[in-house]
C-alpha cells in the first residue's frame, strides 16, 4: 500500500473549505476545529505508543512490578472513536450543503475530491 501524504490532503481540503460556503458555517467550522484537535491527540498518542510500547510496567506500593497494557491504547481507541463520529458529523453537514460523495469525475466538487483523495 502506498504511503498517503496526509499533510498535502489536509492542505487541499482546507483550501477547498476556504473556497466554499462552509467557511461561514459556524457548526461546520467548530466541528472541523474539534476534528483537527482530535487528530493531533491521536498523533501524540501514536508517538507515545511508539516510544513506550504496547505494554508498560506498573510498580505497586510494596515495590512489586506488574506488566500491563499501555493506558495510551485505551485513550487512542476512545479518541479514534470520537474522531470517527466527528468526521461523520462533518460529512453530514457537507451533504446538507449539497456536496456529493458520489463519483470522481471532472465535474466533481474540488472539496469532495480533496476529502476523498481523488484530486491530483
C-alpha positions as CSV (number, residue, x, y, z in Angstrom):
1,X,0.0,0.0,0.0
2,X,1.4,3.4,-1.0
3,X,2.0,5.9,1.8
4,X,-0.6,8.6,1.9
5,X,0.6,12.3,2.0
6,X,-1.9,13.3,4.7
7,X,-0.4,16.8,5.1
8,X,-1.0,17.5,1.4
9,X,-4.5,16.1,1.5
10,X,-5.3,18.2,4.6
11,X,-3.9,21.4,3.0
12,X,-6.0,20.7,-0.2
13,X,-9.1,20.1,2.0
14,X,-8.6,23.3,4.0
15,X,-8.1,25.3,0.8
16,X,-11.3,23.9,-0.6
17,X,-13.2,24.8,2.6
18,X,-11.9,28.4,2.3
19,X,-13.3,28.5,-1.3
20,X,-16.7,27.2,-0.3
21,X,-19.7,28.4,1.6
22,X,-18.8,26.1,4.5
23,X,-16.2,28.6,5.8
24,X,-19.2,30.7,7.0
25,X,-21.0,27.8,8.7
26,X,-20.4,28.0,12.5
27,X,-21.2,24.4,13.2
28,X,-19.0,23.1,10.4
29,X,-16.1,25.3,11.4
30,X,-16.3,24.4,15.1
31,X,-16.7,20.7,14.3
32,X,-13.7,20.9,11.9
33,X,-11.6,22.5,14.6
34,X,-12.6,19.8,17.1
35,X,-11.7,17.1,14.5
36,X,-8.3,18.8,14.0
37,X,-7.6,18.7,17.7
38,X,-8.7,15.0,17.9
39,X,-6.2,14.2,15.1
40,X,-3.4,16.0,16.9
41,X,-4.2,14.0,20.1
42,X,-4.1,10.7,18.0
43,X,-0.8,11.7,16.6
44,X,0.6,12.4,20.0
45,X,-0.8,9.1,21.4
46,X,0.8,7.2,18.4
47,X,4.2,8.8,19.3
48,X,3.7,7.7,22.9
49,X,2.9,4.2,21.9
50,X,5.9,4.1,19.6
51,X,8.2,5.4,22.4
52,X,6.9,3.3,25.3
53,X,5.4,0.3,23.6
54,X,2.2,-1.5,23.9
55,X,2.9,-2.7,27.5
56,X,4.2,-0.8,30.5
57,X,5.4,-1.8,33.9
58,X,3.4,-0.6,36.9
59,X,5.0,-0.6,40.3
60,X,2.9,-1.2,43.3
61,X,3.3,0.1,46.9
62,X,5.5,-2.8,48.0
63,X,7.8,-2.4,45.0
64,X,6.3,-5.3,43.0
65,X,6.2,-4.7,39.3
66,X,3.4,-5.8,37.0
67,X,3.3,-5.8,33.2
68,X,0.1,-4.3,31.8
69,X,-1.3,-2.8,28.6
70,X,-0.2,0.8,28.0
71,X,-3.1,3.1,29.1
72,X,-2.5,5.1,25.9
73,X,-4.1,2.3,23.9
74,X,-7.5,2.9,25.6
75,X,-7.1,6.6,25.1
76,X,-6.2,6.2,21.5
77,X,-9.2,4.0,20.9
78,X,-11.6,6.4,22.6
79,X,-10.2,9.4,20.7
80,X,-10.3,7.5,17.4
81,X,-13.9,6.6,18.0
82,X,-14.8,10.2,18.8
83,X,-12.9,11.4,15.7
84,X,-14.8,9.0,13.6
85,X,-18.1,10.4,14.9
86,X,-16.8,14.0,14.4
87,X,-15.9,13.1,10.8
88,X,-19.4,11.7,10.2
89,X,-20.8,15.0,11.5
90,X,-18.6,16.9,9.1
91,X,-19.8,14.8,6.2
92,X,-23.4,15.2,7.2
93,X,-23.0,19.0,7.3
94,X,-21.3,18.9,3.9
95,X,-24.1,16.8,2.4
96,X,-26.6,19.3,3.8
97,X,-24.7,22.0,1.9
98,X,-25.1,19.9,-1.3
99,X,-21.7,18.4,-1.6
100,X,-21.8,14.9,-3.1
101,X,-19.6,12.0,-2.3
102,X,-20.6,10.0,-5.4
103,X,-18.4,9.6,-8.4
104,X,-15.0,11.0,-9.1
105,X,-15.4,12.7,-12.5
106,X,-14.0,16.0,-13.7
107,X,-17.2,17.9,-12.6
108,X,-16.9,16.7,-9.0
109,X,-16.6,19.4,-6.5
110,X,-12.9,20.1,-5.5
111,X,-13.8,19.9,-1.8
112,X,-15.1,16.4,-2.3
113,X,-12.0,15.5,-4.4
114,X,-9.7,16.6,-1.6
115,X,-11.8,14.8,1.1
116,X,-11.8,11.5,-0.8
117,X,-8.2,11.9,-2.0
118,X,-9.1,11.9,-5.7
119,X,-7.5,15.2,-6.5
120,X,-4.3,15.2,-8.5
